[in-house]
Amino acid sequence: MRWCFVYHDPQPSSEGWTLPRGFAEALKAEGVQLWSYPFKDPSHVRLPSCDELRQQEVTVLLVFYAGRSLELEAELLRIRKETNLIIVNELGDEPQTRQLNAVRVQLSDICLSPDANSSLHWRQLGSHCVWFTHWADTKTFYPIADQKARKPYFVVTTMGRRKYDRILRLILRKKYVNQRCIGLENAVFFSSGKIAFQYARWNEITRRLFESAACGCCILTNQLPEKTRVAEIFPPNFAAIYYTNLFSLLYKLIILALSPDFCKNCASNGQRIVLKSHTESARAKQLVQLLQLIQLNKALSL
């Protein structure tokens, strides 16, 4: 089974971690023969020729891209018309990018959406779309022993200047840190905090829930709509704490501060859930199984 993996990489010459690079390694670990084909500029995308794809004996074209690229769509249309490849599109940051994905959905044999409601939306329109929610890459997001032992910060976040940031700074002072992290800095940062705070502006399940939980943080995030199915992944008051407004947030912080064992248990439960079912390896296995089923169905229909 040989796949061509197409993804956006604005710095292809760097050796740092990116989500597609981490996922590529997970696919290889599952036995996939992978031809990685990154593109730097979404406005100038050129995919392999159909002859090259045949010569490489590629059977699956996997595309990771968040947003819309007319050039990418044109290249996928060319390949759709001239080959029998199975085309798989990962739909990036849905639900907020859903309106940008219509063309790629139509050009795909199967789509992968991180948003449960978006995957339902595309299925209702007749497309084969699977809920393929976020994950934590455990080579980048993992607990660091020294930091885990002392955890000097009560609340940590990487959300930037979003809602509630100012009030948390005022109340928690030096026990609250809001800091942008790159690559392996994430493991050190999240391992230094007891609680990982998140505010999802689009009412979406964010990747940071999985990543911070993998590092051993207790998740504290805003209550999301039932259609996101987040409670199926992180049950309330068991693997995550949910707040509804400012007063609810302050109340939950007081509870967590006064109940350190409760906080630790939520962190442990969330971490166990992520490491069991929501890692790069788990998603790679899920995708390989999906593709094996599709290839089997195609073979039986001949």
NUPAGU-876560 format. One record per residue (C-alpha): residue number from 1; residue in one letter; chain; x, y, z. Coordinates in nm, 2 decimals. Each point is the difference from the previous one (the first is absolute). Example, Ala and Ser with C-alpha at 12.3 -4.5 7.8 and 13.67 -1.06 7.14 Angstrom:
2
{1; a; A; {1.23; -0.45; 0.78}},
{2; s; A; {0.14; 0.34; -0.07}},
***
This chain:
302
{1; m; A; {0.00; 0.00; 0.00}},
{2; r; A; {0.17; 0.32; -0.12}},
{3; w; A; {-0.14; 0.34; 0.07}},
{4; c; A; {0.09; 0.35; -0.11}},
{5; f; A; {-0.04; 0.24; 0.29}},
{6; v; A; {-0.05; 0.36; -0.11}},
{7; y; A; {0.01; 0.27; 0.27}},
{8; h; A; {0.07; 0.37; 0.05}},
{9; d; A; {0.35; 0.07; 0.14}},
{10; p; A; {0.10; 0.36; 0.00}},
{11; q; A; {0.35; -0.09; 0.11}},
{12; p; A; {0.09; -0.32; -0.18}},
{13; s; A; {0.37; 0.04; 0.07}},
{14; s; A; {-0.04; 0.01; 0.37}},
{15; e; A; {0.04; -0.31; 0.22}},
{16; g; A; {-0.26; 0.11; 0.26}},
{17; w; A; {-0.31; -0.19; 0.09}},
{18; t; A; {-0.33; 0.07; -0.18}},
{19; l; A; {-0.32; -0.20; 0.03}},
{20; p; A; {0.02; -0.15; -0.35}},
{21; r; A; {0.36; -0.10; 0.05}},
{22; g; A; {-0.10; -0.18; 0.32}},
{23; f; A; {-0.29; -0.16; -0.17}},
{24; a; A; {0.22; -0.12; -0.28}},
{25; e; A; {0.22; -0.18; 0.24}},
{26; a; A; {-0.30; -0.16; 0.16}},
{27; l; A; {-0.12; -0.13; -0.33}},
{28; k; A; {0.34; -0.15; -0.08}},
{29; a; A; {-0.01; -0.18; 0.33}},
{30; e; A; {-0.32; -0.16; -0.11}},
{31; g; A; {0.17; -0.14; -0.31}},
{32; v; A; {-0.11; 0.26; -0.25}},
{33; q; A; {0.25; 0.07; -0.28}},
{34; l; A; {-0.02; 0.38; 0.00}},
{35; w; A; {0.11; 0.25; -0.26}},
{36; s; A; {-0.01; 0.34; 0.18}},
{37; y; A; {-0.07; 0.29; -0.24}},
{38; p; A; {-0.02; 0.33; 0.19}},
{39; f; A; {-0.08; 0.33; -0.17}},
{40; k; A; {0.12; 0.33; 0.13}},
{41; d; A; {-0.24; 0.25; -0.16}},
{42; p; A; {-0.37; -0.07; -0.03}},
{43; s; A; {-0.03; 0.23; -0.29}},
{44; h; A; {0.26; -0.20; -0.20}},
{45; v; A; {-0.08; -0.37; 0.05}},
{46; r; A; {0.13; -0.25; -0.25}},
{47; l; A; {-0.07; -0.37; 0.08}},
{48; p; A; {0.18; -0.30; -0.16}},
{49; s; A; {-0.10; -0.08; -0.36}},
{50; c; A; {-0.23; -0.29; -0.05}},
{51; d; A; {0.29; -0.19; -0.16}},
{52; e; A; {0.21; 0.06; 0.31}},
{53; l; A; {-0.28; -0.13; 0.22}},
{54; r; A; {-0.03; -0.31; -0.21}},
{55; q; A; {0.38; -0.06; -0.01}},
{56; q; A; {0.01; 0.03; 0.38}},
{57; e; A; {-0.30; -0.25; 0.02}},
{58; v; A; {-0.19; 0.24; 0.22}},
{59; t; A; {-0.35; -0.12; 0.09}},
{60; v; A; {-0.10; 0.28; 0.25}},
{61; l; A; {0.03; 0.38; -0.01}},
{62; l; A; {-0.02; 0.15; 0.35}},
{63; v; A; {-0.04; 0.37; 0.03}},
{64; f; A; {0.04; 0.21; 0.32}},
{65; y; A; {-0.09; 0.37; -0.05}},
{66; a; A; {-0.20; 0.25; 0.21}},
{67; g; A; {-0.16; 0.26; -0.23}},
{68; r; A; {-0.07; 0.04; -0.37}},
{69; s; A; {0.25; -0.01; -0.28}},
{70; l; A; {-0.13; 0.03; -0.35}},
{71; e; A; {0.33; -0.14; -0.13}},
{72; l; A; {-0.03; -0.31; 0.22}},
{73; e; A; {-0.36; -0.05; -0.11}},
{74; a; A; {0.11; 0.01; -0.36}},
{75; e; A; {0.27; -0.25; 0.05}},
{76; l; A; {-0.23; -0.24; 0.18}},
{77; l; A; {-0.25; 0.03; -0.28}},
{78; r; A; {0.27; -0.09; -0.25}},
{79; i; A; {0.09; -0.31; 0.20}},
{80; r; A; {-0.36; -0.09; 0.06}},
{81; k; A; {-0.07; 0.00; -0.38}},
{82; e; A; {0.31; -0.19; -0.10}},
{83; t; A; {0.06; -0.26; 0.26}},
{84; n; A; {-0.19; -0.25; 0.22}},
{85; l; A; {0.18; 0.11; 0.32}},
{86; i; A; {-0.19; 0.01; 0.33}},
{87; i; A; {0.00; 0.37; 0.09}},
{88; v; A; {-0.02; 0.08; 0.37}},
{89; n; A; {-0.03; 0.36; 0.12}},
{90; e; A; {0.05; 0.10; 0.37}},
{91; l; A; {-0.22; 0.31; 0.04}},
{92; g; A; {0.22; 0.21; 0.23}},
{93; d; A; {-0.15; 0.23; 0.26}},
{94; e; A; {-0.37; -0.08; -0.04}},
{95; p; A; {-0.26; 0.13; 0.10}},
{96; q; A; {0.15; 0.34; -0.06}},
{97; t; A; {0.14; -0.09; -0.35}},
{98; r; A; {-0.30; -0.21; -0.11}},
{99; q; A; {-0.11; 0.24; -0.27}},
{100; l; A; {0.34; -0.02; -0.16}},
{101; n; A; {-0.01; -0.38; -0.04}},
{102; a; A; {-0.29; -0.07; -0.24}},
{103; v; A; {0.22; -0.06; -0.31}},
{104; r; A; {0.25; -0.23; 0.16}},
{105; v; A; {-0.29; -0.20; 0.16}},
{106; q; A; {-0.15; -0.06; -0.34}},
{107; l; A; {0.34; -0.11; -0.14}},
{108; s; A; {0.06; -0.25; 0.28}},
{109; d; A; {-0.08; -0.37; 0.05}},
{110; i; A; {0.01; 0.07; 0.37}},
{111; c; A; {0.03; 0.31; 0.22}},
{112; l; A; {0.13; 0.03; 0.35}},
{113; s; A; {-0.15; 0.28; 0.22}},
{114; p; A; {0.11; 0.09; 0.35}},
{115; d; A; {-0.35; 0.12; 0.07}},
{116; a; A; {-0.28; -0.25; 0.06}},
{117; n; A; {-0.28; 0.24; -0.12}},
{118; s; A; {0.20; 0.09; -0.32}},
{119; s; A; {0.05; -0.37; -0.08}},
{120; l; A; {-0.38; -0.05; 0.04}},
{121; h; A; {-0.06; 0.31; -0.23}},
{122; w; A; {0.21; -0.15; -0.28}},
{123; r; A; {-0.16; -0.34; 0.04}},
{124; q; A; {-0.35; 0.15; -0.03}},
{125; l; A; {0.12; 0.15; -0.33}},
{126; g; A; {0.09; -0.35; -0.13}},
{127; s; A; {0.38; 0.00; 0.07}},
{128; h; A; {0.19; -0.26; 0.19}},
{129; c; A; {0.13; 0.19; 0.29}},
{130; v; A; {0.14; -0.14; 0.33}},
{131; w; A; {0.03; 0.17; 0.34}},
{132; f; A; {0.38; 0.00; 0.04}},
{133; t; A; {0.04; 0.21; 0.31}},
{134; h; A; {0.33; 0.16; 0.12}},
{135; w; A; {0.28; -0.19; 0.17}},
{136; a; A; {0.32; 0.06; 0.20}},
{137; d; A; {0.33; -0.08; -0.17}},
{138; t; A; {0.17; -0.18; 0.29}},
{139; k; A; {0.35; 0.08; -0.13}},
{140; t; A; {-0.07; 0.37; 0.07}},
{141; f; A; {-0.26; -0.01; 0.27}},
{142; y; A; {0.09; -0.21; 0.29}},
{143; p; A; {0.06; 0.05; 0.38}},
{144; i; A; {0.35; 0.10; 0.11}},
{145; a; A; {0.09; -0.16; 0.33}},
{146; d; A; {0.15; 0.30; 0.18}},
{147; q; A; {-0.27; 0.24; -0.10}},
{148; k; A; {-0.27; -0.26; 0.08}},
{149; a; A; {0.13; -0.04; 0.35}},
{150; r; A; {0.00; 0.37; 0.09}},
{151; k; A; {-0.25; 0.17; -0.24}},
{152; p; A; {0.07; 0.36; 0.11}},
{153; y; A; {-0.30; 0.15; -0.19}},
{154; f; A; {-0.37; -0.04; 0.09}},
{155; v; A; {-0.13; 0.08; -0.35}},
{156; v; A; {0.18; 0.00; -0.33}},
{157; t; A; {-0.12; 0.08; -0.35}},
{158; t; A; {0.13; 0.08; -0.35}},
{159; m; A; {-0.32; 0.17; -0.12}},
{160; g; A; {0.14; 0.35; -0.03}},
{161; r; A; {-0.22; 0.31; 0.06}},
{162; r; A; {-0.34; -0.16; 0.01}},
{163; k; A; {-0.30; 0.03; 0.23}},
{164; y; A; {0.07; -0.04; 0.37}},
{165; d; A; {0.38; 0.05; -0.04}},
{166; r; A; {0.00; 0.33; 0.18}},
{167; i; A; {-0.21; -0.11; 0.29}},
{168; l; A; {0.21; -0.31; 0.05}},
{169; r; A; {0.32; 0.22; 0.01}},
{170; l; A; {-0.16; 0.23; 0.26}},
{171; i; A; {-0.12; -0.28; 0.22}},
{172; l; A; {0.28; -0.26; -0.02}},
{173; r; A; {0.30; 0.23; -0.05}},
{174; k; A; {0.32; -0.21; -0.03}},
{175; k; A; {-0.20; -0.32; 0.02}},
{176; y; A; {-0.14; 0.06; -0.35}},
{177; v; A; {0.21; -0.01; -0.31}},
{178; n; A; {-0.11; 0.06; -0.36}},
{179; q; A; {0.28; -0.08; -0.23}},
{180; r; A; {0.04; -0.09; -0.37}},
{181; c; A; {0.21; -0.32; -0.05}},
{182; i; A; {0.17; -0.16; -0.29}},
{183; g; A; {0.08; -0.37; -0.04}},
{184; l; A; {0.15; -0.17; 0.30}},
{185; e; A; {-0.05; 0.32; 0.21}},
{186; n; A; {-0.36; -0.13; 0.04}},
{187; a; A; {0.09; -0.30; 0.21}},
{188; v; A; {0.20; 0.21; 0.25}},
{189; f; A; {-0.27; 0.27; 0.02}},
{190; f; A; {-0.30; -0.22; 0.05}},
{191; s; A; {0.19; -0.23; 0.24}},
{192; s; A; {0.05; 0.31; 0.22}},
{193; g; A; {-0.37; 0.06; 0.06}},
{194; k; A; {-0.27; -0.17; 0.20}},
{195; i; A; {-0.28; 0.13; -0.22}},
{196; a; A; {-0.01; 0.08; -0.38}},
{197; f; A; {-0.25; 0.27; -0.07}},
{198; q; A; {-0.18; 0.02; -0.34}},
{199; y; A; {-0.26; 0.23; -0.15}},
{200; a; A; {-0.13; -0.12; -0.34}},
{201; r; A; {-0.13; 0.30; -0.19}},
{202; w; A; {-0.17; -0.21; -0.27}},
{203; n; A; {-0.17; -0.24; 0.25}},
{204; e; A; {0.24; -0.27; -0.14}},
{205; i; A; {0.20; -0.28; 0.15}},
{206; t; A; {0.35; 0.14; 0.00}},
{207; r; A; {0.32; -0.19; -0.05}},
{208; r; A; {0.14; 0.14; 0.32}},
{209; l; A; {-0.24; -0.21; 0.21}},
{210; f; A; {0.17; -0.31; -0.12}},
{211; e; A; {0.35; 0.14; 0.01}},
{212; s; A; {-0.02; 0.15; 0.35}},
{213; a; A; {-0.17; -0.32; 0.13}},
{214; a; A; {0.29; -0.21; -0.14}},
{215; c; A; {0.24; 0.21; 0.21}},
{216; g; A; {-0.20; -0.07; 0.32}},
{217; c; A; {-0.20; 0.32; 0.03}},
{218; c; A; {-0.36; 0.02; 0.13}},
{219; i; A; {-0.21; 0.14; -0.29}},
{220; l; A; {-0.20; 0.31; 0.08}},
{221; t; A; {-0.20; 0.12; -0.30}},
{222; n; A; {-0.32; 0.17; -0.09}},
{223; q; A; {-0.32; -0.20; -0.04}},
{224; l; A; {-0.04; -0.11; -0.36}},
{225; p; A; {-0.33; -0.09; -0.18}},
{226; e; A; {-0.12; -0.36; 0.02}},
{227; k; A; {0.05; -0.04; -0.37}},
{228; t; A; {0.38; 0.02; 0.04}},
{229; r; A; {-0.02; -0.33; 0.20}},
{230; v; A; {0.29; 0.12; 0.22}},
{231; a; A; {-0.16; -0.16; 0.30}},
{232; e; A; {0.04; -0.34; -0.17}},
{233; i; A; {0.37; 0.05; 0.00}},
{234; f; A; {0.05; 0.20; 0.32}},
{235; p; A; {-0.28; -0.08; 0.24}},
{236; p; A; {-0.09; 0.31; 0.23}},
{237; n; A; {0.16; 0.00; 0.34}},
{238; f; A; {0.18; -0.32; -0.08}},
{239; a; A; {0.24; 0.08; -0.28}},
{240; a; A; {-0.06; 0.38; -0.04}},
{241; i; A; {-0.16; 0.29; 0.18}},
{242; y; A; {-0.24; 0.22; -0.20}},
{243; y; A; {-0.11; 0.36; 0.08}},
{244; t; A; {-0.29; 0.20; -0.15}},
{245; n; A; {0.08; 0.36; 0.09}},
{246; l; A; {0.23; 0.22; 0.21}},
{247; f; A; {-0.17; -0.09; 0.33}},
{248; s; A; {0.00; -0.37; -0.09}},
{249; l; A; {0.37; 0.02; -0.09}},
{250; l; A; {0.09; 0.16; 0.34}},
{251; y; A; {-0.20; -0.25; 0.18}},
{252; k; A; {0.17; -0.29; -0.18}},
{253; l; A; {0.34; 0.15; 0.08}},
{254; i; A; {-0.08; 0.02; 0.37}},
{255; i; A; {-0.12; -0.37; 0.00}},
{256; l; A; {0.32; -0.11; -0.17}},
{257; a; A; {0.22; 0.21; 0.24}},
{258; l; A; {-0.18; -0.15; 0.31}},
{259; s; A; {-0.01; -0.35; -0.14}},
{260; p; A; {0.35; -0.09; -0.12}},
{261; d; A; {-0.08; -0.37; -0.01}},
{262; f; A; {-0.30; 0.06; -0.22}},
{263; c; A; {0.22; 0.21; -0.23}},
{264; k; A; {0.26; -0.27; -0.02}},
{265; n; A; {-0.26; -0.27; -0.07}},
{266; c; A; {-0.15; 0.20; -0.29}},
{267; a; A; {0.35; 0.05; -0.14}},
{268; s; A; {0.08; -0.37; 0.03}},
{269; n; A; {-0.33; -0.11; -0.16}},
{270; g; A; {0.04; 0.24; -0.29}},
{271; q; A; {0.36; -0.10; -0.06}},
{272; r; A; {-0.09; -0.37; 0.01}},
{273; i; A; {-0.28; 0.06; -0.26}},
{274; v; A; {0.22; 0.19; -0.23}},
{275; l; A; {0.29; -0.25; 0.02}},
{276; k; A; {-0.23; -0.29; -0.07}},
{277; s; A; {-0.21; 0.13; -0.28}},
{278; h; A; {0.11; 0.35; -0.13}},
{279; t; A; {0.37; -0.01; -0.09}},
{280; e; A; {0.17; 0.02; -0.34}},
{281; s; A; {0.03; -0.38; 0.00}},
{282; a; A; {-0.37; -0.05; 0.08}},
{283; r; A; {-0.10; 0.23; -0.29}},
{284; a; A; {0.24; -0.16; -0.24}},
{285; k; A; {-0.15; -0.35; 0.09}},
{286; q; A; {-0.35; 0.14; -0.05}},
{287; l; A; {0.09; 0.14; -0.34}},
{288; v; A; {0.17; -0.31; -0.12}},
{289; q; A; {-0.30; -0.21; 0.10}},
{290; l; A; {-0.23; 0.24; -0.19}},
{291; l; A; {0.21; -0.03; -0.31}},
{292; q; A; {0.02; -0.37; 0.02}},
{293; l; A; {-0.38; -0.02; 0.01}},
{294; i; A; {-0.04; 0.23; -0.29}},
{295; q; A; {0.25; -0.19; -0.21}},
{296; l; A; {-0.17; -0.33; 0.09}},
{297; n; A; {-0.34; 0.15; -0.11}},
{298; k; A; {0.15; 0.12; -0.32}},
{299; a; A; {0.14; -0.34; -0.08}},
{300; l; A; {-0.33; -0.18; 0.08}},
{301; s; A; {-0.19; 0.24; -0.23}},
{302; l; A; {0.22; -0.08; -0.31}},
***
